[in-house]
Amino acid sequence: MTTATATRPADLRDPGTILGELAKTVVAEHPDNPDEAEAQMRYHFRKDRQRWTDVLVSWAAGELVRRERLRSRASIAGVMRAPATDRGLRSLGSDFKREIERIAQWPLSSGVSVIKATRKDLAEEEATYRAQGRTMMVRADWFALLQAKMGAAETVGEAMDADTIYELHQEAEKRWEQD
């Protein structure tokens, strides 16, 4: 006869969400003592090392790669500085060539530069930017609707309740629905 051992079901949520919930809990328990909140985080990590090691490794791997990609994109996409002295048309030509190369080497979210991108890479990048753009346009319309509805009120809460705020958000969403 075999006996089953109780195992904790796998938590499939994003590691950042899991860590954020723990941080929120310990900060709520120790709102005026950040040192104690940190100590409690360490206590939880040590208490269930296997679970937290998996979560921390998953989070750290993604976070560190994301930060490095952003850092490399920022260095490539940095603003060109004007030359300290005017060196004439020859200088402008080399600046122009440098700008052309910078654009060609622009890194996509996948880390591939534009010049080395496949059609699939470009399609994925396009979809990402379109989704982000849609989100930004929904938010912009929502904020405009909120402003219009506020009238002379100082804050949104003085002018409307949460239901109205939600309705205006839904209205903005409908304006940008994808077919």
Backbone bond lengths (Angstrom), bond angles and torsions (degrees), N, CA, C in turn:
res aa  C-N    CA-C-N  psi(-1)  N-CA   C-N-CA  omega(-1)  CA-C   N-CA-C  phi
1 M - - - 1.450 - - 1.536 108.65 -
2 T 1.320 115.48 131.71 1.452 119.48 178.96 1.528 109.05 -102.68
3 T 1.279 114.60 149.06 1.455 118.70 177.15 1.513 108.30 -116.40
4 A 1.295 114.98 141.28 1.461 120.03 179.52 1.524 108.94 -87.06
5 T 1.286 114.56 142.16 1.459 118.11 175.32 1.519 107.84 -103.16
6 A 1.290 114.33 141.43 1.464 119.09 -179.22 1.529 108.77 -75.46
7 T 1.307 114.79 125.95 1.461 119.28 175.88 1.517 108.10 -122.04
8 R 1.292 115.11 148.89 1.457 120.28 177.93 1.521 107.46 -72.37
9 P 1.333 117.47 132.18 1.464 118.15 177.25 1.526 109.77 -63.67
10 A 1.303 115.30 147.52 1.462 120.20 -179.49 1.523 109.60 -63.77
11 D 1.317 116.22 136.16 1.457 121.92 176.52 1.521 106.59 -90.93
12 L 1.317 116.82 109.74 1.458 121.51 -173.37 1.526 113.07 -92.51
13 R 1.325 116.08 5.14 1.460 118.44 178.68 1.527 110.77 -70.21
14 D 1.315 115.14 165.65 1.452 122.10 176.83 1.528 109.60 -60.47
15 P 1.348 118.09 133.73 1.465 120.04 -179.78 1.527 112.97 -56.90
16 G 1.314 117.81 -34.95 1.459 120.57 177.89 1.516 111.90 -62.89
17 T 1.339 116.64 -36.08 1.461 121.30 177.69 1.518 110.28 -66.81
18 I 1.326 115.94 -44.46 1.471 120.62 -179.54 1.532 109.86 -62.02
19 L 1.325 116.69 -47.38 1.466 120.45 179.71 1.527 110.87 -65.11
20 G 1.309 116.60 -39.07 1.462 120.66 178.77 1.516 112.47 -62.41
21 E 1.335 116.54 -39.27 1.463 120.26 178.32 1.526 111.13 -65.54
22 L 1.327 117.03 -41.45 1.463 119.94 177.58 1.527 109.91 -63.07
23 A 1.326 117.10 -45.72 1.463 120.81 179.70 1.527 110.63 -60.78
24 K 1.323 116.70 -42.96 1.466 120.77 179.16 1.524 110.54 -60.77
25 T 1.320 116.61 -41.39 1.457 121.21 -179.85 1.517 111.56 -64.42
26 V 1.342 117.19 -49.74 1.470 118.96 -176.49 1.529 111.47 -69.95
27 V 1.311 118.31 -32.63 1.467 119.83 176.83 1.525 109.97 -69.09
28 A 1.338 117.44 -38.20 1.464 120.61 177.26 1.530 110.69 -64.27
29 E 1.329 117.23 -35.39 1.467 121.40 179.04 1.526 111.62 -74.16
30 H 1.326 118.11 -26.67 1.469 122.81 -176.97 1.533 109.61 -134.52
31 P 1.344 117.88 62.00 1.465 119.91 -172.65 1.526 114.86 -64.70
32 D 1.309 117.44 -26.38 1.466 119.99 -177.28 1.518 113.04 -105.35
33 N 1.334 116.22 9.15 1.459 118.76 -175.61 1.530 109.65 -138.44
34 P 1.335 117.62 82.79 1.476 119.96 -178.12 1.525 112.42 -62.47
35 D 1.328 117.87 -30.35 1.469 119.51 178.26 1.525 110.70 -64.11
36 E 1.325 116.63 -41.76 1.469 120.19 178.91 1.534 110.17 -69.03
37 A 1.329 117.32 -37.02 1.471 120.01 177.35 1.530 109.78 -61.17
38 E 1.340 117.02 -43.21 1.466 120.41 177.24 1.518 110.88 -63.75
39 A 1.322 116.78 -41.16 1.465 120.29 179.01 1.526 110.15 -62.23
40 Q 1.324 117.27 -39.20 1.460 120.72 178.68 1.526 111.44 -67.66
41 M 1.334 117.15 -36.26 1.471 119.70 175.39 1.524 109.18 -61.05
42 R 1.338 116.63 -47.92 1.469 119.97 179.20 1.520 111.23 -61.06
43 Y 1.322 116.92 -38.90 1.466 121.00 178.23 1.527 110.18 -59.86
44 H 1.338 116.71 -47.58 1.475 120.31 179.67 1.528 111.04 -62.33
45 F 1.337 116.57 -40.73 1.465 120.02 179.34 1.526 110.74 -61.82
46 R 1.313 116.24 -41.99 1.471 120.14 -177.92 1.519 112.33 -76.03
47 K 1.315 117.07 -32.65 1.466 122.09 -177.74 1.530 111.31 -62.69
48 D 1.314 116.96 -40.92 1.468 121.21 -179.51 1.535 107.42 -127.85
49 R 1.332 115.17 68.98 1.459 121.66 -172.95 1.530 113.73 -55.19
50 Q 1.308 117.31 -43.77 1.463 119.40 -176.34 1.523 111.29 -61.03
51 R 1.333 116.36 -49.90 1.463 120.02 -178.96 1.525 110.44 -60.60
52 W 1.328 116.74 -49.82 1.455 120.08 -174.27 1.519 111.66 -72.41
53 T 1.314 118.23 -29.71 1.463 119.59 176.25 1.519 109.47 -63.72
54 D 1.334 116.10 -45.34 1.463 119.70 178.72 1.528 111.09 -60.92
55 V 1.334 116.21 -44.95 1.465 120.36 -178.83 1.530 110.26 -65.02
56 L 1.332 116.46 -46.91 1.460 120.26 -177.74 1.526 112.57 -65.25
57 V 1.326 116.61 -40.58 1.464 119.58 178.74 1.530 109.76 -65.04
58 S 1.327 117.16 -43.23 1.471 120.32 178.61 1.520 110.80 -62.18
59 W 1.323 116.37 -44.41 1.454 120.34 -179.38 1.525 110.84 -66.74
60 A 1.330 116.36 -48.01 1.464 120.48 -175.87 1.528 111.24 -62.81
61 A 1.314 117.18 -42.04 1.464 119.97 -179.11 1.527 110.37 -59.58
62 G 1.313 116.45 -50.39 1.462 120.09 -179.91 1.518 112.64 -65.72
63 E 1.324 116.43 -42.56 1.456 121.05 -177.81 1.525 111.44 -66.37
64 L 1.314 117.39 -43.50 1.456 119.97 -178.77 1.530 111.84 -67.43
65 V 1.326 116.88 -39.50 1.465 119.92 176.48 1.525 109.70 -64.71
66 R 1.338 117.17 -43.71 1.461 121.34 179.44 1.532 110.40 -60.30
67 R 1.318 116.99 -46.04 1.463 120.04 179.94 1.527 112.00 -62.44
68 E 1.335 116.89 -41.64 1.459 119.83 -179.81 1.525 110.73 -65.80
69 R 1.341 117.01 -40.46 1.461 120.29 178.57 1.524 110.49 -64.12
70 L 1.330 116.63 -41.54 1.462 119.61 177.63 1.527 110.65 -64.98
71 R 1.339 116.52 -40.56 1.454 120.38 179.35 1.524 110.21 -62.36
72 S 1.344 116.28 -44.75 1.462 118.89 -178.92 1.524 111.12 -68.36
73 R 1.321 117.04 -35.19 1.464 119.51 177.17 1.516 110.19 -67.04
74 A 1.338 116.61 -40.88 1.464 119.96 -179.61 1.518 111.00 -64.07
75 S 1.328 116.76 -37.85 1.464 118.26 -179.23 1.519 111.17 -68.89
76 I 1.324 117.05 -35.23 1.468 120.05 179.46 1.526 110.57 -77.81
77 A 1.328 116.02 -36.96 1.454 119.94 -175.69 1.518 112.52 -89.62
78 G 1.321 117.17 7.71 1.460 121.29 -177.78 1.518 112.47 -58.47
79 V 1.292 114.81 156.74 1.462 120.29 -179.42 1.524 109.11 -73.74
80 M 1.321 115.90 131.47 1.469 119.79 176.81 1.517 108.75 -71.94
81 R 1.292 115.91 135.92 1.459 120.67 177.47 1.528 109.37 -89.96
82 A 1.318 114.96 142.58 1.466 119.78 176.85 1.524 108.24 -70.48
83 P 1.316 117.49 145.38 1.461 118.89 177.89 1.527 110.42 -60.70
84 A 1.336 115.63 146.26 1.461 120.82 -178.03 1.530 110.70 -63.40
85 T 1.312 116.71 -32.93 1.467 120.14 178.63 1.522 108.08 -128.14
86 D 1.297 115.36 150.91 1.460 120.46 177.99 1.523 108.72 -75.46
87 R 1.330 115.47 117.24 1.463 119.25 -178.90 1.524 111.06 -107.65
88 G 1.306 117.64 14.60 1.451 121.14 174.15 1.522 113.72 84.81
89 L 1.337 114.88 -168.28 1.460 121.89 -175.18 1.524 112.56 -63.11
90 R 1.301 118.33 -33.67 1.459 121.32 179.65 1.533 110.09 -59.61
91 S 1.320 116.44 -41.29 1.459 121.75 178.50 1.522 110.53 -65.21
92 L 1.313 116.58 -41.99 1.467 120.11 179.38 1.521 110.78 -62.51
93 G 1.313 116.75 -39.74 1.461 120.66 178.61 1.516 111.80 -61.79
94 S 1.334 117.61 -44.32 1.463 119.43 -179.66 1.526 110.66 -69.61
95 D 1.343 117.58 -34.67 1.471 120.04 175.42 1.524 110.44 -63.46
96 F 1.344 115.93 -41.45 1.453 120.55 179.86 1.530 110.72 -63.61
97 K 1.330 116.75 -43.68 1.470 120.33 178.39 1.522 111.04 -63.51
98 R 1.321 116.45 -38.86 1.465 120.25 178.27 1.532 110.45 -63.78
99 E 1.316 116.78 -39.01 1.465 121.18 178.21 1.529 110.65 -66.10
100 I 1.316 117.06 -41.15 1.465 120.83 177.70 1.525 109.81 -60.42
101 E 1.307 117.00 -46.02 1.469 121.36 180.00 1.530 110.84 -64.03
102 R 1.329 116.88 -39.39 1.467 120.96 179.45 1.526 110.51 -60.81
103 I 1.315 115.97 -43.29 1.465 120.12 179.30 1.532 110.52 -66.14
104 A 1.311 117.74 -43.02 1.469 121.18 -179.76 1.528 111.71 -64.25
105 Q 1.328 117.27 -30.32 1.466 121.49 -178.57 1.525 112.96 -92.49
106 W 1.326 117.43 5.50 1.466 121.20 -178.72 1.528 110.04 -53.31
107 P 1.331 117.95 126.51 1.461 119.38 -178.27 1.527 112.25 -82.59
108 L 1.298 115.82 133.92 1.455 121.31 173.61 1.529 108.46 -78.65
109 S 1.324 116.37 171.43 1.468 120.37 179.30 1.521 111.84 -57.76
110 S 1.313 116.90 -29.57 1.467 121.62 -179.52 1.523 112.09 -75.84
111 G 1.339 116.88 -11.23 1.455 120.95 -178.28 1.519 113.11 98.47
112 V 1.323 117.73 -12.42 1.464 122.58 178.84 1.525 108.51 -78.18
113 S 1.320 117.38 140.22 1.471 119.40 177.30 1.525 109.25 -77.80
114 V 1.326 116.15 158.05 1.464 121.40 -179.22 1.520 110.69 -55.64
115 I 1.307 116.89 -42.75 1.462 119.96 -175.15 1.538 111.95 -66.19
116 K 1.325 117.73 -22.84 1.467 121.38 179.70 1.526 112.80 -104.41
117 A 1.315 117.01 4.49 1.462 121.59 -175.08 1.527 112.27 -73.60
118 T 1.324 115.31 144.05 1.463 121.27 173.05 1.521 108.52 -90.18
119 R 1.306 116.17 170.73 1.460 121.08 176.43 1.529 109.87 -57.91
120 K 1.343 116.42 -40.92 1.470 121.01 179.29 1.532 110.78 -63.06
121 D 1.344 117.85 -43.88 1.466 121.90 177.52 1.529 110.43 -57.30
122 L 1.330 115.58 -45.30 1.467 120.05 -178.41 1.522 111.62 -67.21
123 A 1.331 117.42 -38.94 1.464 120.88 179.19 1.529 110.48 -64.05
124 E 1.336 116.34 -41.46 1.468 120.12 178.17 1.523 110.96 -64.77
125 E 1.317 117.07 -41.86 1.467 121.81 179.31 1.528 109.99 -64.65
126 E 1.315 116.14 -43.37 1.459 120.35 178.60 1.521 110.65 -59.13
127 A 1.338 116.67 -46.06 1.467 120.83 -179.76 1.531 111.09 -61.26
128 T 1.322 115.95 -40.28 1.465 120.26 179.21 1.523 110.80 -61.97
129 Y 1.325 115.93 -49.21 1.462 119.48 -178.19 1.526 111.83 -67.28
130 R 1.318 117.27 -36.61 1.463 119.29 177.79 1.527 110.55 -65.30
131 A 1.333 117.80 -40.99 1.468 120.86 178.24 1.530 110.54 -64.07
132 Q 1.330 116.49 -43.05 1.464 119.69 178.16 1.531 110.68 -64.50
133 G 1.310 115.71 -41.27 1.459 120.06 179.18 1.516 111.79 -63.12
134 R 1.320 116.77 -41.68 1.458 121.43 178.11 1.520 109.83 -61.04
135 T 1.332 116.31 -45.63 1.456 120.47 179.61 1.523 110.57 -59.22
136 M 1.319 116.35 -43.98 1.464 120.24 -179.27 1.532 111.08 -65.71
137 M 1.315 117.45 -39.30 1.468 120.20 179.72 1.531 110.78 -67.78
138 V 1.332 117.57 -38.98 1.475 120.73 176.04 1.521 109.25 -59.83
139 R 1.328 116.42 -47.40 1.471 120.05 -178.55 1.533 110.56 -63.84
140 A 1.324 116.67 -42.49 1.467 119.85 179.79 1.531 110.17 -60.67
141 D 1.331 117.63 -45.82 1.464 120.75 178.38 1.520 111.20 -63.74
142 W 1.331 116.67 -40.28 1.464 120.89 179.40 1.532 110.17 -61.02
143 F 1.337 117.05 -46.06 1.454 120.18 179.69 1.530 111.23 -63.76
144 A 1.324 116.82 -37.44 1.473 120.60 177.00 1.526 110.21 -64.36
145 L 1.339 117.12 -43.14 1.467 120.62 177.99 1.524 111.34 -62.99
146 L 1.326 116.35 -41.04 1.470 120.34 178.08 1.525 110.69 -61.65
147 Q 1.341 116.29 -45.18 1.466 120.10 179.91 1.523 111.08 -60.72
148 A 1.324 116.20 -43.51 1.460 120.49 -178.71 1.524 111.02 -64.21
149 K 1.322 116.58 -36.42 1.467 121.53 -176.90 1.532 111.99 -78.81
150 M 1.335 118.51 -20.01 1.460 121.85 -175.85 1.520 113.27 -66.89
151 G 1.306 117.18 -31.62 1.459 118.78 -175.95 1.516 110.06 63.38
152 A 1.330 116.95 -130.49 1.462 121.82 -177.37 1.530 112.72 -91.89
153 A 1.308 118.06 1.06 1.469 121.58 -177.52 1.527 110.42 -63.70
154 E 1.328 116.45 148.45 1.460 122.19 178.43 1.529 111.87 -75.92
155 T 1.330 116.59 -38.16 1.460 120.89 -178.62 1.523 109.85 -126.89
156 V 1.297 115.14 160.55 1.466 120.70 178.04 1.528 109.33 -60.40
157 G 1.338 116.93 -42.05 1.463 121.62 -178.45 1.511 113.92 -61.20
158 E 1.319 117.57 -27.61 1.469 120.76 176.61 1.524 111.16 -74.15
159 A 1.326 116.59 -28.19 1.461 121.23 -173.75 1.522 113.60 -93.75
160 M 1.346 116.75 -26.57 1.472 118.36 -174.33 1.521 110.80 -156.23
161 D 1.310 114.41 162.28 1.463 120.06 177.80 1.527 110.20 -96.80
162 A 1.324 115.41 177.82 1.468 120.96 -176.87 1.525 111.83 -61.80
163 D 1.331 117.17 -33.92 1.468 119.89 179.48 1.524 111.04 -63.43
164 T 1.326 116.48 -42.23 1.460 120.62 179.42 1.525 110.51 -67.10
165 I 1.335 116.18 -41.21 1.462 120.33 177.71 1.529 109.66 -58.82
166 Y 1.337 116.16 -44.50 1.462 121.30 178.93 1.530 110.85 -62.93
167 E 1.335 116.90 -44.08 1.468 120.61 179.90 1.532 111.02 -60.46
168 L 1.327 116.31 -40.34 1.465 119.21 178.52 1.526 111.13 -67.60
169 H 1.318 116.23 -35.36 1.472 119.21 176.00 1.527 109.95 -64.09
170 Q 1.321 116.32 -43.44 1.468 120.40 178.56 1.522 110.99 -62.43
171 E 1.326 116.44 -39.24 1.470 120.47 177.78 1.526 110.35 -61.59
172 A 1.308 116.64 -44.16 1.474 120.49 178.09 1.526 110.38 -63.73
173 E 1.320 117.25 -40.89 1.476 121.38 177.86 1.529 110.26 -59.10
174 K 1.323 116.88 -44.74 1.467 120.42 -177.97 1.515 112.18 -62.10
175 R 1.328 116.82 -33.31 1.460 120.13 178.89 1.524 111.80 -62.43
176 W 1.316 116.37 -27.67 1.466 120.90 -174.03 1.524 112.32 -115.39
177 E 1.334 117.48 19.47 1.472 119.73 177.89 1.512 109.91 -59.74
178 Q 1.322 113.52 141.22 1.460 119.29 177.52 1.507 109.29 -91.61
179 D 1.313 115.46 138.53 1.484 119.93 -179.52 1.496 110.99 -76.80
